[in-house]
Amino acid sequence: MLQNIPLFSSLGEAELASLSNKVITRQFPRNTVIINEGDHSDSLYIINSGSVKVFLSDNEGKEVILNTQGTGEYFGELALLDSQPRSASVITTEKSSLSIISKADFEAFLEKHPEANLKIMRGIIKRLRLLSEDVKSLALMDVYGRVARVLLQLAKEKGGTLVINQGMTQQDIASRVGASREMVSRILKDLKTGGYIEVKDRVITIKEKLPHGW
């Protein structure tokens, strides 16, 4: 399992085996909060099955979605490196199985395999570069560009077709791109009318290459 996670993909077989011995797996029902923004928790979570939503919220209940993640992805990695409060909240969007590595077990692994430090740091740097691209898109792209980018980020190839089956609502997408639900609705409607996408039971299929502009 760990060798398919970008954070650990550079580790050797012996290192992967050693780290795997420290993993515990738990099952979580849908709509379970795994992490609360501001919590002092210290574990990395790997999604074996299911999906989660990473988000920020204020005292009035307003929410901004930072990311949605599915099988094979991970979250909480910064807690392995520092003791700062969690920077975002994470909730399951369906029944999920998560593998967990605690900071204490991770540090014990690094003491035994110090050469793994640099390999893992490369994985974290790659993640930070992707985050920088997300910030750049919010700052420089128009709403359509941000919507198109999110659709392509979330899409997985299935039978030669790109499919988004995470059950995202128009409001979810709007929160992700920092726009109104009405604007996202108009963009998706035009993409459907143009034959670029198909939406059925909250599953989005990208049928044609998305246009450069709207």
N, C-alpha and C positions, 0 to 999 in steps of 0.2 A: 504493500500500500504506500509506504513512505517514498519509494523510488519514483512514484508518479506525481509527487508533490514538488513543484518547482523549487521550493525552499530547500529541499533535501536531495534533489536529483543529482547533485554532483558528488554525493557521498559514495564511498565504496561499499562492497557487500558486507564486510565485517562491521563497518560503522552503522550501516542500516540495521543489521541484525541486533547490534547492541542497543540502538535507540528504540527499536521496536519492542524490546523487552520492557521498556518503561511506559508503554502506551496502555491506557485503559479506555474502554469503550462504553458509552452510555446511550440510552434511547430517550428521546424527548418528544412529547406530543406537540401538535401544531399550536402555534401562538404561545410558546414558552419563551420567556426572556432568559437568554443565556448570559448576557452581560448587560449591566446598566452603566450608562455614561457616568463617570465619577467614581465607580467602584474601584476598590483596591484588590483586584484578583490577579492571579499570576500564572495563567495557563494558556497554552496554544490549543486551538480546536481545529480538527480536520473533519471535513464532511464526508462520511462514507456513503450516505444516502440521504435524500431529502434536500431541503434548501433553507436559506436564512436571508434575512434582510438586515442590513447595517444602516443605522439612521441616527440623526440628531433630532432633538425635540426641545421646545421651550416650555416655560411654565403655563402657557396658554394652550398647550397641546399641538401647536404647529410643528410639522414634521418635515425634515429634508432627508430623502433617501440617498445615502452615499454609494451604496452598492447592493446588489443581490448576488448571492453565491449558491452554487449547487455542488453536486457530487464531485469530489476530487479537489475542491478548493479549501482554503483555510483562512482563519482569522485569529486575531489576538497575539500575533507573533511578537509585537513590541513588548509585551509583558514579560517575555523571556529575557529581555535585555535591560530593563529598568524597573523601578518600583513606583512609577507614576500612575495616577488614576487613569482608568479607561477613558479613551477619547471619544467613544461612540457607544451606542447601544446595539445589541444584536438580538433578534427574535426569530424563532423558527416560523416559516410560512407553510410548512407541512410536517408531518411526522418525520423525524430525522434521527439518524444514527451518527454520533460524533465520537471521534477518537480524541483523547485528551492527553497532553504532555505537560506536566507541571514544571515550573521554573526550577525547583529543587532537583528534579530528576534530569532536567536538561543541563543544568550546571554540572551535575555528577557525570553526565555523559561527556561533556567538554573536557572535564579534568582527565578523563580516561583517554579521550581522543582529541588532544589539543589541535591537531592538524585540521580538524573539521571546522574550526572557527572561521577561517578565511572562506571556505566553500560556502558556509551558511550565510556569511556576510554578503557574498555576491548575490545570493537569492533575495536578501532583504533590499539591497540596493536596486535590483531590478524592479521590485515591487514599488519602491519609492519613485522610480522613474515613471511608472505607469500612473501613479498618483499625480505627478507633475503634469502629465498629459491631460488628466481629467480636469485639473485646475485651469490649464491653458484653454481647454475647450469651453469651459464656463465663461472665461474672460473674453475670448476672441470670436467664438462661433455664434451665429444667430440661432434662434430656437430650433429651426429645422435641422441645422447642422448637428446640434446637440442630440436631437431625437434620433437622427439617422445613425449617429455614432453609438448611441446606447443600444439601438436595435442590433447593430452589427456586433457589438461587444457581447451581447447576451445570446446571440444565435449560435446554435450547434448544428453541425452537418448531420443530416439524417436522410439516408437514401439519396444522396446527391443534392439535397435541398436544405437550405438554412431554416431552422425552426427554433422558435422561442416558446418553450412549453412551461415556463415558470409561473404562469397564471397571473401576470402583471396586469393591473387595471390601468386605465388612462391616468388616474390620479397618482398611481405608483410611478409611472413614467414622468409625469409632470413634476413630482417631488424630486425625482432623480436629476432632471435637467434644469430645475429652477424656473419653471414656467407655469402658466395657468392650465388647468385641466381643459378648459375650452380651447385654448390654442393647440394643445396636443391632440385633442379630438379632431379639430379641423385638419391638421397635418395627416393624421392617420386615415381620415376619410378620403382625402385627396390621393393618398398613396393607394388606397383600396380601389378608388375609381380609376386610377391610372393603370391598375393591374400589377402594381409593384409588390403588394402584400395581400395576404388573405388572412382574415381573423375569424376564427371559429372556436367557440367555447373557451375564450381567452387564450387560445394558442395562436401565435402569429407565425405565418409562413412567409418568408421572403421569396417571391417568385421570380423577380427580375432585379438586376442591379439597380440600387437606389439612385435616383437622379442627384446631380451635384448641388442643385438649388431648388427652391420651392417658390 
